[in-house]
Amino acid sequence: IAFVLLDKIRDPWVQQYDLTLRLHRVTTNAELALGNYAAGYKLGDELCKHSKTSIDALPTIISKVTALSNENKRTQSIEVAIKTTQTMLGVYPKRGIVWTIIKELVWIKSYFRRHKDKDILEMPLMTDPKHLFSMRLFSQIITTAIQNGRITEWLVATVKSIRLTIKHGICEHSALAFTLWGLLSVGLGDSKGATRFANLATSILERTNGESTKGFVYVICPVAINRWSKSSVFCMNFLHQGYHAAMGCGDTEAGSICSLTSNIAAYNDGYPVYDVYKAFVGVEDEMKLFNVDSNKYVLLQCKNGVSMLLGHKAIDWDEFEHFGDTNQSITESDEVLDEKE
């Protein structure tokens, strides 16, 4: 109805700019969140075309970057995010990438060695809109690049996020960057340092009331950092909290990853196999509902594997042999599990 009324205005982007901008932004976000990508991209492109400032366009560009990742177009998502941080925000290096990573890694490591956790948590909150948009785009680059195996991109986004945090203050997206620094510490064999940054990340989320990055933070912390030092109940509680936070923010990709990981953890923890299978089916239905295509292959393999354990699907050794081939075509299971009596 709003768009019908808007069409009656001769030039809405001139006569009613603020109203038209808000209407297009809200509708774009709604369409993309529901998985109606074509309609959402069309509305978003029109908004960006008519926006007067970069601040007006950036929220919609970020929504597009997120939607491309949900649609399993991760390479395109990363490219759009990097181009935006380079041309509109000027925070992503255009050359000397390796040198930038090395220089920032050395500086950040020195900073963390010289400052206590209390000093970091007492830093002021980030308020500048452009810095906040930069952090949001860096978070999207991190989460998408990790899933796509783009190590260079997530390293750049991580060190630049931490640098922005130290220079301009804390925001909820700082939590994701600190989590990735903890993940780096795991790779270097520094379990104590990894736990430190995982705890800092959760404390930052509490201070900033952060919800939009909680999904990925609460996947990485229990799975990659805390899994050897915390109970399975603790880790699964983190995953459940991350799921609810992500879905509440409309981040259906992070929500599905939390749910999928929680089900895998439940299987490893000895939950009844049939209940785990039903949980995987529930995740699959939710991903179909919101048209989330990323991680569909992993979900299908997990569901089929549990189905084989139940004896409702013949073991396909070729399928196991090609488990790591994420480019393999995805087909629905031919058999349906009978209801448990």
C-alpha positions in Angstrom: 0.0 0.0 0.0 2.8 2.4 0.9 4.4 1.9 -2.5 1.1 2.4 -4.3 0.7 5.8 -2.5 4.3 6.6 -3.2 3.7 6.1 -6.9 1.2 8.9 -6.9 4.0 11.4 -6.0 5.6 12.7 -9.2 9.2 12.4 -8.0 9.2 10.8 -4.5 13.0 10.7 -4.2 13.0 14.5 -4.6 9.8 15.5 -2.9 9.8 12.9 -0.1 13.4 11.7 0.1 13.5 10.7 3.8 10.2 8.8 3.6 11.1 7.1 0.4 14.5 6.1 1.7 13.1 4.6 4.9 10.4 2.7 3.0 12.9 1.2 0.5 15.3 0.3 3.3 12.7 -1.5 5.4 11.2 -3.3 2.5 14.6 -4.3 1.1 15.7 -5.7 4.5 12.4 -7.6 4.8 12.6 -9.2 1.3 16.2 -10.3 1.8 15.6 -11.7 5.3 12.7 -13.8 3.9 14.9 -15.1 1.1 13.2 -13.1 -1.7 16.6 -12.1 -3.1 15.6 -10.9 -6.6 13.0 -8.4 -5.2 15.3 -7.3 -2.4 18.3 -6.7 -4.7 16.1 -4.7 -7.1 14.8 -2.4 -4.3 18.3 -2.1 -2.8 19.8 -1.1 -6.1 17.2 1.6 -6.5 17.9 2.9 -3.1 21.7 3.1 -3.7 21.1 4.8 -7.0 19.1 7.6 -5.4 20.9 7.9 -2.0 22.3 11.3 -1.3 25.2 10.2 1.0 27.2 7.0 1.6 25.6 6.8 5.1 22.2 6.5 3.5 23.4 3.7 1.2 25.6 1.7 3.6 22.9 -0.1 5.6 21.4 -1.5 2.4 24.8 -2.5 1.0 25.4 -4.4 4.2 22.1 -6.2 3.9 23.0 -7.2 0.3 26.4 -8.5 1.4 24.7 -10.6 4.1 22.1 -11.9 1.6 24.7 -12.9 -0.9 26.4 -15.1 1.7 23.0 -16.6 2.7 22.4 -17.4 -1.0 25.8 -19.2 -1.0 27.3 -16.6 -3.3 30.2 -16.1 -0.9 32.8 -14.9 -3.3 30.5 -12.2 -4.6 29.6 -11.2 -1.0 33.3 -10.8 -0.1 34.0 -8.8 -3.2 31.1 -6.4 -2.6 32.2 -5.9 1.0 35.8 -5.3 0.1 34.9 -2.8 -2.6 32.7 -0.9 -0.2 35.4 -0.7 2.5 37.9 0.4 0.0 36.0 3.0 -2.1 33.3 4.3 0.3 35.1 3.9 3.7 38.8 3.8 2.8 39.7 1.2 5.5 40.6 -1.9 3.5 44.1 -1.8 1.9 44.3 -1.8 -1.9 47.9 -3.0 -2.1 50.6 -4.4 0.2 48.1 -6.8 1.7 50.7 -9.2 3.2 52.8 -6.4 4.6 49.7 -4.9 6.2 48.8 -8.2 7.9 52.3 -8.7 9.2 52.6 -5.1 10.5 49.2 -5.2 12.2 49.8 -8.6 13.7 53.0 -7.4 15.4 51.5 -4.2 16.6 48.3 -5.8 18.0 50.3 -8.6 19.7 52.5 -6.0 21.4 49.4 -4.0 22.4 47.7 -6.9 24.1 50.9 -7.8 25.9 51.1 -4.3 27.4 47.4 -3.9 28.3 45.2 -5.7 30.8 41.7 -7.0 30.1 40.3 -4.3 32.4 41.9 -1.5 30.3 40.5 -3.0 27.1 36.9 -3.4 28.5 37.0 0.2 29.8 37.7 1.7 26.4 34.9 4.1 25.3 32.1 2.9 23.0 32.5 3.5 19.3 30.0 6.2 18.1 31.1 7.4 14.6 28.7 6.0 12.0 31.4 5.3 9.4 33.6 3.4 11.8 30.5 1.4 12.9 29.7 0.6 9.2 33.3 -0.4 8.7 33.1 -2.8 11.6 29.9 -4.3 10.3 31.4 -4.9 6.9 34.6 -6.4 8.4 32.4 -8.8 10.5 30.7 -9.9 7.3 34.0 -10.4 5.5 35.3 -12.4 8.5 32.3 -14.8 8.7 32.0 -15.3 5.0 35.8 -15.6 4.3 36.2 -18.2 7.0 33.5 -20.4 5.5 34.9 -19.9 2.0 38.5 -20.6 3.0 39.7 -17.1 2.2 42.4 -16.8 4.9 43.9 -13.5 3.6 40.6 -11.7 3.7 39.6 -12.7 7.2 43.0 -11.9 8.5 42.9 -8.4 7.0 39.3 -7.8 8.4 40.3 -9.1 11.8 43.4 -7.0 12.3 41.7 -3.9 10.9 38.7 -4.4 13.2 41.0 -4.7 16.2 42.9 -1.6 15.1 39.7 0.4 14.7 38.5 -0.8 18.1 41.7 0.3 19.9 41.7 3.7 18.1 38.0 4.5 18.1 36.3 2.4 20.8 34.4 -0.8 21.4 31.3 -2.0 19.6 29.6 -5.3 19.4 31.5 -6.2 16.2 34.7 -5.9 18.2 33.7 -9.1 19.9 33.9 -11.1 16.7 37.4 -9.7 15.9 38.6 -10.6 19.4 37.1 -14.1 18.9 39.1 -14.5 15.7 42.2 -13.3 17.5 41.5 -16.1 20.0 41.2 -18.5 17.1 44.6 -17.4 15.8 46.0 -18.1 19.3 44.6 -21.6 19.1 46.5 -22.1 15.9 49.7 -20.9 17.5 49.2 -23.3 20.4 48.5 -20.5 23.0 45.4 -22.0 24.7 45.7 -19.5 27.6 45.6 -16.6 25.2 42.8 -18.1 23.3 40.7 -18.4 26.4 41.5 -14.8 27.3 40.2 -13.4 24.1 37.1 -15.6 24.1 36.3 -14.2 27.5 37.0 -10.7 26.3 34.6 -11.2 23.4 31.7 -12.4 25.6 32.4 -9.5 28.0 32.3 -7.0 25.1 28.9 -8.5 23.9 27.6 -8.0 27.5 28.8 -4.4 27.7 27.4 -3.4 24.2 24.3 -5.5 24.5 25.4 -7.0 21.2 23.2 -9.5 19.4 24.0 -9.3 15.7 27.5 -11.0 16.1 26.5 -13.3 19.0 25.6 -16.1 16.6 29.1 -16.5 15.1 30.9 -15.6 18.4 28.9 -18.3 20.2 29.8 -20.9 17.5 33.5 -20.2 17.4 34.1 -19.9 21.2 32.6 -23.2 22.3 33.6 -25.2 19.2 37.2 -24.0 18.5 38.3 -22.4 21.8 36.5 -23.7 24.8 35.7 -27.3 23.8 38.6 -28.8 25.8 38.1 -26.7 28.9 34.3 -26.4 29.2 31.6 -29.0 29.6 29.4 -30.0 26.6 26.4 -28.6 28.4 28.2 -25.2 28.6 29.1 -25.3 24.9 25.6 -26.3 23.8 24.1 -23.5 25.9 26.3 -21.1 24.1 25.1 -22.4 20.8 21.4 -22.2 21.8 22.0 -18.5 22.9 23.7 -17.8 19.6 20.9 -19.3 17.6 18.2 -17.2 19.3 20.2 -14.0 19.1 21.0 -14.6 15.4 17.4 -15.4 14.4 16.2 -12.5 16.4 18.4 -10.2 14.3 17.3 -11.8 11.1 20.8 -13.4 10.5 19.4 -16.7 9.3 22.7 -18.0 8.2 24.4 -17.6 11.6 21.2 -19.1 13.2 21.3 -22.2 11.0 25.0 -22.7 11.7 24.4 -22.5 15.5 21.5 -25.0 15.2 23.5 -27.3 12.9 26.5 -27.3 15.2 24.4 -27.8 18.2 22.9 -31.0 16.7 26.4 -32.3 15.8 27.5 -31.6 19.4 24.3 -33.5 20.6 25.2 -36.5 18.5 28.8 -36.5 19.8 27.5 -36.2 23.3 25.4 -39.4 23.0 21.9 -38.0 22.4 19.5 -40.5 20.9 20.2 -40.9 17.2 16.6 -40.7 16.2 16.2 -37.4 18.1 19.3 -36.0 16.4 17.9 -37.0 13.0 14.6 -35.1 13.7 16.6 -32.1 14.8 18.6 -32.1 11.5 15.3 -32.3 9.6 14.1 -29.3 11.6 17.2 -27.3 10.6 16.7 -28.3 6.9 13.0 -27.1 7.0 14.1 -23.8 8.6 16.8 -23.3 5.9 14.2 -23.9 3.2 11.8 -21.5 4.8 14.3 -18.7 4.7 16.0 -19.8 1.5 19.4 -20.2 3.1 21.6 -22.2 0.7 24.9 -21.9 2.5 26.0 -24.9 4.5 23.3 -27.0 2.9 25.8 -29.6 1.8 27.1 -30.1 5.3 23.6 -30.4 6.6 22.7 -33.0 4.0 25.7 -35.1 4.8 25.0 -35.0 8.5 21.3 -35.9 8.0 22.2 -38.8 5.6 24.9 -40.1 7.9 22.5 -40.3 10.9 19.9 -41.9 8.6 22.4 -44.6 7.7 23.1 -45.3 11.3 19.4 -45.8 11.9 19.3 -48.3 9.0 16.8 -46.3 7.0 19.3 -45.5 4.3 21.9 -47.8 2.6 25.5 -46.8 3.2 26.9 -45.1 0.2 30.7 -45.4 0.3 31.1 -43.1 -2.7 29.2 -40.4 -0.8 31.6 -40.7 2.1 34.5 -40.6 -0.2 33.4 -37.2 -1.6 32.3 -35.8 1.7 34.8 -32.9 1.5 33.7 -31.9 -2.0 31.5 -28.9 -1.2 30.8 -28.3 -4.9 29.1 -31.7 -5.2 25.4 -31.3 -6.3 22.9 -31.5 -3.5 19.9 -33.7 -3.8 17.2 -34.6 -1.4 17.3 -38.0 0.4 15.2 -40.6 -1.5 14.0 -42.3 1.7 11.8 -40.9 4.4 12.3 -42.0 8.0 9.3 -43.8 9.4 7.7 -42.3 12.5 9.0 -43.9 15.6 6.4 -45.9 17.4 
